[in-house]
Amino acid sequence: MSDIDGATYSSAAHDSTIGIQAGVVHNSSVYFVHPDASPQEKYRVGVRLLEDGVPSRALEVITDAIAHGYHNAEVRFHWVLAMFSTRTHHDLSTEEIQQLHRASGLVRSYPEGEWKEALRVAFELLAALGSTGGATGPVLKQLQDLPPRQHDAILRHLDLMLTGGLKDDLWAETLEKAEVERLGNDRAKRVWAYFEPSPIGARAALPRLNTAAAAAAQAALPPRVALFVVSSAALGALAWIAHPALAVIESLVALGAGRAAARCGIQWWGRIGPDQTAGSDTPQPHSPAPPEGGFTNSVRNRFDHYFRVRTPHEFTPDAWLAHTAEVRSDLASEIADLYRERRIGVERVNWLIRYLAEEARNRHNNGTLFDRHPQDRTPIRTKVLTVTALAVCGAAVLAGLATAVRGAVQPRPMWALLAFLGVAWSGHAAAQLWLRVRRERHRLALEAQEYQEELAARQKAHQRWKAFLDEARPSELEMETWLACDKTSFVDEALRHHRLTWRDLITHTILVAPARPYKRARVQGGPWRYSHYVIRLFLFTRDGIREVSSELTFSDSTRRNEQRSNYRFDALSSVQVTENADAGYDLELVLTNGPARKIRVKDADARQLAPDESAREISEISLSTAGFTHTFRLLEGIAADGKGWLERHNPDNLTSLQIAD
């Protein structure tokens, strides 16, 4: 699409600043675990969570599946990956280490197969931590021999665990794979769809009811019809008394002409013409105009935008806006009134505004932009027949009056004249009221038909846009894979800039936070994902900490505003976390030789939860996915122990994971 709108709602907590955006929560049940779900189903959801970058929740679900009796080599393999994903050996509790030791003893009990071999390789890699290059050669050979699925999963989820020479041996392969996948699957053309909100359903304006005017006309019609009948009968009787034969002829001509005038008049005056409005001869009930405000103004601005970019060839954008000012105003008022519910953002209505702008351009090209009912133009023949019939009817009535008066004695001429006046007045009044009722019925029928046609057309446009979004929107796995590739590329550039290898590092951590302004979205039960990130890398060497940060535009994987800083272990005096329900999470680093540095980790989730979601659970998932948990634990340990932390985390002193025989 040439112009795609953002998927965010402009919102904000009371102490937020420009650039903080509310977000889109996609309706999805991929992470939903029914209370009565089988262990197999729980396991499948756990694997999905692990692949999509939510290892903390994946570990809970897979552990639950194992506790309910579902365990084999494949299940244990993913359980081990979930245990270590985004964590290091030092992040494990004593209980978790014991669980891993017991799980390693179960490997030999599983049937032979690719999953058993992958599980064995994973444990042997963990056991090889801290070993020399020669000692790791056999296990690296076993890793290379694994099928791609298991091989790639180990490299991805044991990333923080694999350090030193072992990581150096694997880094070229990891980097090559990241470069291949970083812009794969049409990333640049599809990322926008992830942040696009689900389009709200199609609606159209209902036919306007003119109940009061129609009821008044129907109430006034019977007396006038009665007067017309009585007056016509009286005039006919007086004419019969004066000249029976002539009176019969005049009556038949008047009846025939009147019937013809009525039939043709309905087609002329009893319908809404192209230049008429419904009930133009009576006051119309108008729907109250939508109040001016944020949503209404946003709707008008979007109409101006889409009319400007969808312009007929013969118009400039400004000329087209001037030409369609009234059309845009009517459409904007209609949409603002139709979707004026609380908390509906204009972003969910953009698809309809875009469609209406395209329809206006198409109607202009067809010459029907300002014609409301071009199909109702009355043929000239009908008009001629109507006028002729009325003239004949009037002449017959006048002839009847003359017959009744001719040769009559007093007071018959006076009664004949009164009957004639009654016929003329009541006939005209009854005809007007009858036509008004018929026009109202015709208007309602016509607008009901237009409503159905317009609603059907909008529903088709809605389905087309929704299907397009569903096809273009990346999956959680794709979003997570792209972000992982971005982090890998960023780490490699930082290592090359500082001329470091993995052997030179004690450990590293990456903190991924939102960068304003941004759009954000997530699926139900999943972490927030952003259109604009700040990636912050901490490289821990024996000489101190090297910090590198850069802003990442996620759609095309471009980075800018890179910053670097270095400080000793003892320069980090304290690490604090500030949590505010209305603002989010801030990580504050206090250095002995400089001002405190505040890092925004996550913005608030207020009012962005599905009915069955837990605010704390979503917050923990997002923080874990951002790398906050691991980063905070590392920085907190350094702030507390200084160089003592270095002694405990020295790779040369790293204790490998003990595997059961």
C-alpha positions as CSV (number, residue, x, y, z in Angstrom):
1,M,0.0,0.0,0.0
2,S,1.2,3.4,-0.8
3,D,0.1,5.0,2.4
4,I,-0.4,3.0,5.5
5,D,-1.7,4.4,8.7
6,G,-0.3,3.9,12.1
7,A,-1.8,1.4,14.4
8,T,-1.5,3.2,17.6
9,Y,-4.0,5.3,19.6
10,S,-2.8,8.6,21.0
11,S,-3.1,8.4,24.6
12,A,-1.3,8.9,27.7
13,A,-0.7,8.6,31.3
14,H,-0.9,11.8,33.3
15,D,2.9,12.1,33.6
16,S,3.8,10.9,30.1
17,T,5.5,12.9,27.5
18,I,5.0,13.2,23.7
19,G,5.8,10.0,22.0
20,I,4.3,7.5,24.5
21,Q,1.6,5.6,22.6
22,A,-1.1,3.3,23.6
23,G,-1.1,0.1,21.6
24,V,-2.9,-2.6,19.7
25,V,-3.8,-5.9,21.3
26,H,-4.5,-8.5,18.6
27,N,-7.3,-10.9,19.3
28,S,-5.6,-14.3,19.3
29,S,-5.8,-17.5,21.3
30,V,-2.4,-18.9,20.4
31,Y,-1.1,-18.6,24.0
32,F,-4.4,-19.5,25.7
33,V,-4.3,-22.6,27.8
34,H,-7.7,-23.9,28.7
35,P,-8.0,-25.1,32.3
36,D,-9.1,-28.5,31.0
37,A,-6.4,-28.7,28.3
38,S,-4.5,-31.9,27.9
39,P,-0.8,-32.1,28.8
40,Q,-0.1,-32.4,25.1
41,E,-1.9,-29.2,24.3
42,K,-0.1,-27.4,27.1
43,Y,3.2,-28.6,25.7
44,R,2.3,-27.3,22.2
45,V,1.4,-23.9,23.7
46,G,4.7,-23.9,25.7
47,V,6.8,-24.6,22.5
48,R,4.9,-21.8,20.7
49,L,5.8,-19.4,23.6
50,L,9.4,-20.5,23.5
51,E,9.7,-20.0,19.8
52,D,8.0,-16.6,20.0
53,G,10.4,-15.3,22.6
54,V,8.5,-15.8,25.9
55,P,10.7,-18.4,27.6
56,S,9.6,-17.5,31.2
57,R,5.9,-18.4,30.4
58,A,7.0,-21.3,28.2
59,L,8.9,-22.8,31.2
60,E,5.8,-22.7,33.4
61,V,3.5,-24.3,30.7
62,I,6.0,-27.1,29.8
63,T,6.7,-27.8,33.4
64,D,3.0,-28.1,34.0
65,A,2.7,-30.5,31.1
66,I,5.5,-32.7,32.5
67,A,3.9,-32.6,36.0
68,H,0.7,-34.0,34.4
69,G,2.6,-37.0,33.0
70,Y,3.6,-35.9,29.5
71,H,7.4,-36.2,29.1
72,N,9.7,-37.6,26.5
73,A,13.0,-36.5,24.9
74,E,11.3,-33.8,22.8
75,V,9.5,-32.3,25.8
76,R,12.6,-32.4,28.0
77,F,14.6,-30.8,25.2
78,H,12.3,-27.8,25.0
79,W,12.1,-27.7,28.8
80,V,15.9,-27.3,29.0
81,L,15.9,-24.6,26.3
82,A,13.2,-22.7,28.2
83,M,15.2,-23.0,31.4
84,F,18.3,-21.4,29.9
85,S,16.8,-19.0,27.3
86,T,17.8,-15.4,28.2
87,R,19.6,-16.7,31.3
88,T,23.1,-17.7,32.4
89,H,24.4,-20.3,34.8
90,H,24.4,-17.7,37.6
91,D,20.7,-16.9,37.1
92,L,19.7,-20.5,38.1
93,S,18.6,-21.2,41.6
94,T,19.8,-24.2,43.5
95,E,16.5,-25.9,43.0
96,E,16.7,-25.4,39.2
97,I,20.2,-26.8,39.1
98,Q,19.0,-29.9,40.9
99,Q,16.1,-30.2,38.5
100,L,18.5,-30.1,35.5
101,H,20.8,-32.7,37.2
102,R,17.8,-35.0,37.6
103,A,16.6,-34.3,34.0
104,S,20.1,-35.2,32.6
105,G,19.8,-38.6,34.3
106,L,16.6,-39.3,32.3
107,V,18.3,-39.0,28.9
108,R,19.4,-42.6,28.7
109,S,15.8,-43.8,29.4
110,Y,14.4,-42.2,26.3
111,P,14.1,-44.1,23.0
112,E,16.8,-43.3,20.4
113,G,16.0,-40.6,18.0
114,E,16.8,-37.0,16.9
115,W,15.2,-35.5,20.0
116,K,17.2,-37.7,22.4
117,E,20.4,-36.9,20.5
118,A,19.5,-33.1,20.6
119,L,18.9,-33.3,24.4
120,R,22.2,-35.2,24.9
121,V,24.1,-32.5,22.9
122,A,22.4,-29.7,24.9
123,F,23.5,-31.2,28.2
124,E,27.0,-31.9,26.9
125,L,27.4,-28.3,25.8
126,L,26.4,-27.1,29.2
127,A,28.9,-29.6,30.7
128,A,31.6,-28.2,28.4
129,L,31.4,-24.7,29.7
130,G,34.8,-23.5,30.9
131,S,36.6,-26.2,29.0
132,T,39.4,-25.5,26.6
133,G,38.9,-25.5,22.8
134,G,40.2,-29.0,22.4
135,A,37.7,-30.4,24.9
136,T,34.8,-28.8,23.1
137,G,35.7,-30.1,19.7
138,P,33.7,-33.4,19.9
139,V,30.5,-31.7,21.3
140,L,30.7,-29.0,18.6
141,K,30.9,-31.8,16.0
142,Q,27.8,-33.4,17.5
143,L,26.0,-30.0,17.4
144,Q,26.8,-29.6,13.7
145,D,25.5,-33.1,13.0
146,L,22.0,-32.3,14.5
147,P,19.1,-31.6,12.2
148,P,18.6,-27.8,11.5
149,R,15.6,-27.4,13.7
150,Q,17.3,-28.7,16.9
151,H,20.7,-27.2,15.9
152,D,19.2,-23.7,15.4
153,A,17.1,-23.9,18.6
154,I,20.2,-24.7,20.7
155,L,22.2,-21.8,19.3
156,R,19.4,-19.4,19.9
157,H,18.2,-20.3,23.3
158,L,21.6,-21.1,24.9
159,D,23.1,-17.9,23.5
160,L,23.8,-16.4,27.0
161,M,25.1,-19.7,28.3
162,L,27.6,-20.3,25.6
163,T,30.6,-18.0,26.2
164,G,34.4,-17.9,25.7
165,G,36.1,-20.0,23.1
166,L,32.9,-22.1,22.7
167,K,31.0,-19.0,21.6
168,D,33.9,-17.9,19.3
169,D,33.7,-21.2,17.5
170,L,30.0,-20.8,16.9
171,W,29.8,-17.1,16.3
172,A,30.5,-17.1,12.5
173,E,27.7,-19.5,11.9
174,T,25.3,-17.6,14.1
175,L,26.2,-14.3,12.4
176,E,25.8,-15.8,8.9
177,K,22.4,-17.1,9.7
178,A,21.3,-13.8,11.2
179,E,22.3,-11.9,8.1
180,V,20.3,-14.2,5.9
181,E,17.2,-13.9,8.0
182,R,17.4,-10.3,9.1
183,L,15.4,-8.9,6.2
184,G,13.8,-12.1,5.1
185,N,10.1,-12.8,4.4
186,D,9.6,-9.3,3.0
187,R,10.2,-7.7,6.4
188,A,10.3,-4.1,5.2
189,K,6.9,-4.5,3.4
190,R,5.1,-6.3,6.2
191,V,6.1,-5.0,9.6
192,W,3.7,-2.1,9.4
193,A,0.8,-4.6,9.4
194,Y,1.7,-5.9,12.8
195,F,1.0,-2.5,14.3
196,E,-2.2,-1.9,12.4
197,P,-5.3,-2.3,14.6
198,S,-8.0,-4.7,13.7
199,P,-10.5,-2.7,11.6
200,I,-13.8,-2.1,13.2
201,G,-16.9,-3.6,11.5
202,A,-18.7,-1.8,8.7
203,R,-21.6,0.5,9.5
204,A,-23.9,2.7,7.4
205,A,-26.3,5.5,8.3
206,L,-29.9,4.1,8.9
207,P,-32.8,5.7,6.9
208,R,-34.0,8.9,8.6
209,L,-37.5,8.6,10.0
210,N,-39.9,11.5,9.6
211,T,-42.6,10.0,11.9
212,A,-44.2,13.3,13.0
213,A,-44.6,14.8,9.5
214,A,-45.9,11.5,8.1
215,A,-48.4,11.0,11.0
216,A,-49.7,14.6,10.6
217,A,-50.2,14.1,6.9
218,Q,-52.0,10.8,7.4
219,A,-54.2,12.3,10.2
220,A,-55.2,15.2,8.0
221,L,-55.9,13.2,4.9
222,P,-59.3,11.4,5.8
223,P,-61.3,14.6,6.5
224,R,-60.1,16.2,3.2
225,V,-60.9,13.0,1.3
226,A,-64.4,12.9,2.9
227,L,-65.0,16.5,1.9
228,F,-63.8,15.8,-1.6
229,V,-66.2,12.9,-2.0
230,V,-69.1,14.8,-0.6
231,S,-68.4,17.9,-2.7
232,S,-67.9,15.7,-5.8
233,A,-71.2,13.8,-5.2
234,A,-73.0,17.1,-4.7
235,L,-71.7,18.7,-7.8
236,G,-72.5,15.5,-9.8
237,A,-76.0,15.4,-8.4
238,L,-76.7,19.0,-9.4
239,A,-75.4,18.4,-12.9
240,W,-77.5,15.2,-13.2
241,I,-80.7,17.1,-12.2
242,A,-79.9,19.7,-14.9
243,H,-78.8,17.4,-17.7
244,P,-78.4,13.6,-16.9
245,A,-76.7,12.5,-20.1
246,L,-74.2,15.3,-20.1
247,A,-73.5,14.8,-16.4
248,V,-72.7,11.1,-17.0
249,I,-70.2,12.0,-19.8
250,E,-68.5,14.7,-17.7
251,S,-68.3,12.4,-14.7
252,L,-66.7,9.6,-16.6
253,V,-64.2,12.0,-18.3
254,A,-63.3,13.5,-14.9
255,L,-62.8,10.1,-13.3
256,G,-60.7,8.8,-16.1
257,A,-58.6,11.9,-16.3
258,G,-58.2,12.0,-12.5
259,R,-57.1,8.4,-12.4
260,A,-54.5,8.9,-15.1
261,A,-53.3,12.1,-13.4
262,A,-52.9,10.2,-10.1
263,R,-51.0,7.3,-11.7
264,C,-48.6,9.6,-13.6
265,G,-48.4,12.1,-10.8
266,I,-47.1,9.5,-8.4
267,Q,-44.2,8.9,-10.7
268,W,-43.5,12.6,-10.9
269,W,-44.4,14.1,-7.6
270,G,-44.7,11.0,-5.4
271,R,-41.0,10.2,-5.5
272,I,-37.7,11.8,-4.5
273,G,-36.2,13.4,-7.5
274,P,-32.4,13.9,-8.1
275,D,-32.6,17.5,-6.9
276,Q,-35.1,16.9,-4.0
277,T,-34.5,16.1,-0.4
278,A,-36.9,13.9,1.5
279,G,-40.0,15.7,2.6
280,S,-38.6,19.0,1.3
281,D,-42.0,20.6,1.9
282,T,-41.9,19.8,5.6
283,P,-39.4,20.4,8.3
284,Q,-37.0,17.5,8.6
285,P,-35.7,15.9,11.8
286,H,-32.0,16.2,11.8
287,S,-29.7,13.9,13.7
288,P,-27.7,15.9,16.2
289,A,-24.3,16.8,14.8
290,P,-21.5,14.9,16.6
291,P,-19.7,17.1,19.1
292,E,-16.5,18.6,18.1
293,G,-13.6,16.9,19.9
294,G,-10.6,14.6,19.6
295,F,-12.3,11.8,17.7
296,T,-14.4,14.1,15.4
297,N,-11.4,16.2,14.6
298,S,-9.3,13.2,13.9
299,V,-12.0,11.8,11.5
300,R,-12.1,15.1,9.6
301,N,-8.3,15.2,9.4
302,R,-8.2,11.7,8.0
303,F,-10.8,12.6,5.4
304,D,-8.7,15.5,4.4
305,H,-5.6,13.3,4.2
306,Y,-7.3,10.5,2.1
307,F,-9.1,12.9,-0.2
308,R,-5.8,14.7,-0.8
309,V,-3.9,11.5,-1.8
310,R,-6.8,10.1,-3.8
311,T,-7.3,12.8,-6.3
312,P,-8.8,12.6,-9.8
313,H,-6.2,13.3,-12.6
314,E,-7.7,16.6,-13.6
315,F,-7.5,18.0,-10.0
316,T,-4.7,19.2,-7.8
317,P,-5.0,18.1,-4.2
318,D,-6.0,21.5,-3.0
319,A,-8.6,22.0,-5.8
320,W,-10.1,18.5,-5.1
321,L,-10.4,19.4,-1.4
322,A,-12.2,22.6,-2.3
323,H,-14.4,20.9,-4.8
324,T,-15.5,18.2,-2.3
325,A,-15.7,20.3,0.8
326,E,-19.4,19.6,1.3
327,V,-19.1,15.9,0.5
328,R,-16.3,15.5,2.9
329,S,-18.1,17.4,5.7
330,D,-21.2,15.2,5.3
331,L,-19.2,12.0,5.2
332,A,-17.0,13.0,8.2
333,S,-20.2,13.9,10.2
334,E,-21.7,10.5,9.3
335,I,-18.6,8.5,10.4
336,A,-18.1,10.5,13.5
337,D,-21.7,9.8,14.5
338,L,-21.6,6.1,13.6
339,Y,-18.5,5.3,15.5
340,R,-18.8,7.7,18.5
341,E,-18.4,5.0,21.1
342,R,-16.0,5.5,23.9
343,R,-12.4,4.4,23.3
344,I,-12.7,3.8,19.5
345,G,-9.6,5.3,17.9
346,V,-9.8,6.7,14.4
347,E,-7.1,4.2,13.4
348,R,-9.7,1.4,13.5
349,V,-11.9,3.5,11.1
350,N,-9.2,4.5,8.7
351,W,-10.0,1.6,6.3
352,L,-13.6,3.0,5.9
353,I,-12.4,6.6,5.4
354,R,-10.0,5.4,2.8
355,Y,-12.7,3.5,1.0
356,L,-15.1,6.4,1.0
357,A,-12.4,8.7,-0.4
358,E,-11.8,6.2,-3.2
359,E,-15.6,5.9,-3.8
360,A,-15.9,9.7,-4.0
361,R,-13.1,9.8,-6.7
362,N,-14.8,6.9,-8.6
363,R,-18.2,8.7,-8.4
364,H,-16.6,11.9,-9.8
365,N,-15.1,9.9,-12.7
366,N,-18.6,8.5,-13.3
367,G,-20.2,11.9,-13.1
368,T,-22.4,11.0,-10.1
369,L,-20.5,12.7,-7.2
370,F,-23.3,15.1,-6.5
371,D,-26.3,13.2,-7.8
372,R,-28.1,11.5,-4.9
373,H,-30.8,9.6,-6.8
374,P,-30.0,9.8,-10.6
375,Q,-32.1,6.8,-11.2
376,D,-35.3,8.8,-10.2
377,R,-35.4,11.3,-13.0
378,T,-39.0,11.5,-14.3
379,P,-39.4,11.0,-18.1
380,I,-40.8,13.9,-20.1
381,R,-43.6,11.7,-21.4
382,T,-44.8,11.1,-17.8
383,K,-44.8,14.8,-17.1
384,V,-46.7,15.6,-20.3
385,L,-49.3,12.9,-19.5
386,T,-49.7,14.2,-16.0
387,V,-50.3,17.8,-17.1
388,T,-52.7,16.7,-19.8
389,A,-54.7,14.5,-17.5
390,L,-54.9,17.3,-14.9
391,A,-56.1,19.7,-17.6
392,V,-58.7,17.3,-18.9
393,C,-59.9,16.6,-15.3
394,G,-60.1,20.2,-14.5
395,A,-62.0,21.0,-17.7
396,A,-64.5,18.1,-17.0
397,V,-65.1,19.5,-13.5
398,L,-65.6,23.0,-14.9
399,A,-68.0,21.6,-17.5
400,G,-69.9,19.8,-14.7
401,L,-70.2,23.1,-12.9
402,A,-71.5,24.8,-16.0
403,T,-74.0,22.0,-16.5
404,A,-75.2,22.3,-12.9
405,V,-75.6,26.0,-13.2
406,R,-77.2,26.1,-16.6
407,G,-80.9,26.5,-16.5
408,A,-81.0,26.0,-12.8
409,V,-83.3,28.1,-10.5
410,Q,-82.3,29.7,-7.2
411,P,-80.6,28.6,-5.0
412,R,-79.0,25.7,-7.1
413,P,-76.3,27.9,-8.7
414,M,-75.1,28.9,-5.2
415,W,-75.0,25.2,-4.1
416,A,-73.2,24.3,-7.3
417,L,-70.6,26.9,-6.8
418,L,-70.0,25.8,-3.2
419,A,-69.7,22.2,-4.3
420,F,-67.2,23.2,-7.0
421,L,-65.1,25.2,-4.5
422,G,-65.2,22.2,-2.1
423,V,-64.1,19.9,-4.8
424,A,-61.2,22.2,-5.9
425,W,-59.9,22.9,-2.4
426,S,-60.3,19.5,-0.8
427,G,-59.0,17.8,-4.0
428,H,-55.9,19.9,-4.0
429,A,-55.3,19.5,-0.3
430,A,-56.0,15.7,-0.3
431,A,-53.7,15.3,-3.3
432,Q,-50.9,17.2,-1.6
433,L,-51.2,15.2,1.6
434,W,-51.5,11.9,-0.3
435,L,-48.4,12.7,-2.3
436,R,-46.5,13.7,0.9
437,V,-47.3,10.3,2.4
438,R,-46.3,8.5,-0.8
439,R,-43.1,10.5,-1.0
440,E,-42.2,9.6,2.6
441,R,-42.9,5.9,1.9
442,H,-40.9,6.1,-1.3
443,R,-38.0,7.8,0.5
444,L,-38.0,5.2,3.3
445,A,-38.0,2.4,0.7
446,L,-35.3,4.1,-1.3
447,E,-33.1,4.9,1.6
448,A,-33.6,1.3,3.0
449,Q,-32.4,-0.1,-0.3
450,E,-29.5,2.4,-0.4
451,Y,-28.6,1.4,3.2
452,Q,-28.5,-2.2,2.3
453,E,-26.4,-1.6,-0.8
454,E,-24.0,0.8,1.0
455,L,-23.7,-1.5,4.0
456,A,-23.0,-4.5,1.7
457,A,-20.3,-2.5,-0.2
458,R,-18.7,-1.4,3.0
459,Q,-18.7,-4.9,4.4
460,K,-17.0,-6.1,1.3
461,A,-14.4,-3.4,1.7
462,H,-13.9,-4.3,5.3
463,Q,-13.4,-8.0,4.4
464,R,-10.9,-7.1,1.7
465,W,-8.9,-4.9,4.1
466,K,-9.1,-7.5,6.9
467,A,-8.0,-10.3,4.6
468,F,-5.1,-8.2,3.4
469,L,-4.0,-7.4,6.9
470,D,-4.2,-11.0,8.0
471,E,-2.0,-12.0,5.0
472,A,0.5,-9.2,5.5
473,R,0.7,-9.3,9.3
474,P,3.9,-11.0,10.5
475,S,3.7,-13.9,13.0
476,E,5.1,-13.7,16.5
477,L,7.9,-16.0,15.4
478,E,8.8,-13.8,12.5
479,M,8.8,-10.7,14.7
480,E,11.0,-12.4,17.3
481,T,13.3,-13.8,14.7
482,W,13.9,-10.4,13.1
483,L,14.6,-8.8,16.4
484,A,17.0,-11.6,17.4
485,C,18.8,-11.0,14.1
486,D,19.0,-7.3,14.8
487,K,20.5,-8.0,18.2
488,T,23.1,-10.4,16.7
489,S,24.2,-7.9,14.1
490,F,24.4,-5.1,16.7
491,V,26.5,-7.3,19.0
492,D,28.9,-8.2,16.2
493,E,29.4,-4.5,15.3
494,A,30.1,-3.7,18.9
495,L,32.7,-6.5,19.2
496,R,34.4,-5.4,16.0
497,H,34.5,-1.8,17.1
498,H,36.0,-2.6,20.5
499,R,38.2,-5.3,18.9
500,L,37.0,-8.0,21.3
501,T,36.3,-11.7,20.9
502,W,34.0,-13.8,23.0
503,R,37.1,-15.1,24.8
504,D,37.7,-11.5,26.0
505,L,34.2,-11.3,27.6
506,I,33.0,-12.5,31.0
507,T,29.4,-12.2,29.9
508,H,27.1,-9.8,28.1
509,T,23.5,-8.7,28.2
510,I,21.1,-6.9,25.9
511,L,18.3,-4.6,27.1
512,V,15.7,-3.8,24.5
513,A,13.5,-0.8,25.3
514,P,11.0,1.3,23.4
515,A,12.2,4.5,21.8
516,R,9.8,7.4,21.4
517,P,7.9,8.0,19.2
518,Y,6.8,4.5,18.6
519,K,3.9,2.2,17.7
520,R,3.4,-0.9,19.8
521,A,1.3,-4.0,19.5
522,R,1.1,-7.5,20.9
523,V,-1.1,-10.6,20.8
524,Q,-3.1,-11.6,23.8
525,G,-0.8,-13.1,26.3
526,G,2.3,-12.0,24.5
527,P,4.9,-9.3,25.0
528,W,4.8,-5.8,23.6
529,R,6.6,-5.3,20.4
530,Y,7.6,-1.8,19.1
531,S,8.2,0.0,15.8
532,H,11.1,1.9,17.3
533,Y,13.6,0.5,19.9
534,V,16.6,1.4,21.8
535,I,19.0,-1.5,21.9
536,R,21.5,-1.3,24.8
537,L,24.4,-3.7,25.0
538,F,26.5,-4.3,28.1
539,L,29.9,-6.1,27.5
540,F,31.5,-7.2,30.7
541,T,35.3,-7.6,30.4
542,R,38.0,-8.0,33.0
543,D,38.7,-4.2,32.6
544,G,35.2,-3.1,33.2
545,I,31.9,-2.5,31.5
546,R,31.5,-1.3,27.9
547,E,28.0,0.0,27.1
548,V,26.8,0.6,23.6
549,S,23.3,1.8,22.7
550,S,21.6,2.6,19.4
551,E,18.1,3.4,18.1
552,L,16.6,0.7,15.9
553,T,13.9,1.4,13.3
554,F,12.3,-2.1,13.3
555,S,10.6,-1.9,9.9
556,D,13.9,-1.8,7.9
557,S,16.4,-2.8,10.6
558,T,18.3,0.5,10.4
559,R,20.1,2.0,13.4
560,R,21.1,5.5,14.3
561,N,22.3,7.7,17.2
562,E,24.8,5.2,18.5
563,Q,26.4,6.0,21.9
564,R,29.2,4.4,23.8
565,S,30.5,4.6,27.3
566,N,32.9,2.7,29.5
567,Y,33.2,2.5,33.3
568,R,34.9,0.3,35.8
569,F,33.2,-2.2,38.0
570,D,33.7,-0.1,41.1
571,A,32.3,3.0,39.3
572,L,28.7,1.5,39.4
573,S,27.6,2.4,42.9
574,S,23.9,1.4,42.8
575,V,21.1,0.2,40.5
576,Q,17.5,1.1,41.2
577,V,14.2,0.2,39.6
578,T,11.2,2.6,39.6
579,E,7.8,1.1,38.9
580,N,4.8,3.3,38.3
581,A,1.5,1.9,37.1
582,D,0.8,5.1,35.1
583,A,4.3,5.5,33.7
584,G,6.0,2.1,33.5
585,Y,9.5,0.8,34.5
586,D,12.7,2.9,34.8
587,L,16.1,1.5,35.4
588,E,18.4,4.0,37.1
589,L,22.2,3.6,37.1
590,V,24.1,5.6,39.7
591,L,27.8,6.1,38.9
592,T,30.4,7.4,41.3
593,N,31.9,9.8,38.7
594,G,28.8,11.1,37.1
595,P,25.1,11.9,37.3
596,A,22.5,9.1,37.6
597,R,21.3,7.7,34.3
598,K,17.7,6.8,33.9
599,I,16.8,4.2,31.3
600,R,13.1,3.7,30.4
601,V,12.6,-0.1,30.1
602,K,8.8,-0.3,29.6
603,D,5.9,2.0,29.3
604,A,2.6,1.5,31.2
605,D,0.1,-1.1,30.2
606,A,-2.9,0.8,31.6
607,R,-6.2,0.1,29.8
608,Q,-4.4,-2.1,27.3
609,L,-5.4,-5.5,28.7
610,A,-7.8,-8.1,27.4
611,P,-10.6,-9.1,29.9
612,D,-8.9,-12.4,30.8
613,E,-5.3,-11.0,31.1
614,S,-3.3,-10.3,34.3
615,A,-1.6,-6.9,34.3
616,R,1.3,-8.3,36.4
617,E,1.8,-11.4,34.1
618,I,1.9,-9.3,30.9
619,S,4.3,-6.9,32.6
620,E,6.6,-9.7,33.7
621,I,6.5,-11.3,30.2
622,S,7.4,-8.0,28.5
623,L,10.2,-7.3,31.0
624,S,11.6,-10.8,30.6
625,T,11.5,-10.5,26.8
626,A,13.2,-7.1,26.9
627,G,16.1,-8.7,28.8
628,F,15.4,-6.6,31.9
629,T,15.5,-9.5,34.4
630,H,18.9,-10.7,33.4
631,T,20.3,-7.2,32.9
632,F,19.1,-6.0,36.3
633,R,20.5,-9.1,38.1
634,L,23.9,-8.5,36.5
635,L,24.1,-4.8,37.2
636,E,22.7,-5.2,40.7
637,G,25.4,-7.8,41.5
638,I,28.2,-5.5,40.2
639,A,26.9,-2.5,42.1
640,A,26.8,-4.6,45.3
641,D,30.2,-6.5,44.9
642,G,32.3,-4.4,42.6
643,K,35.4,-6.4,41.6
644,G,34.3,-9.2,43.8
645,W,31.6,-9.9,41.2
646,L,34.5,-10.4,38.7
647,E,36.0,-13.1,40.8
648,R,32.8,-15.1,41.0
649,H,31.9,-14.7,37.3
650,N,35.4,-15.3,35.8
651,P,34.9,-17.8,32.9
652,D,38.1,-19.5,34.0
653,N,36.5,-20.3,37.3
654,L,33.1,-21.3,35.8
655,T,31.8,-24.5,37.2
656,S,30.2,-26.6,34.4
657,L,26.8,-28.2,34.9
658,Q,27.2,-31.6,36.4
659,I,25.4,-34.3,34.3
660,A,24.2,-37.5,35.9
661,D,25.8,-40.6,34.7
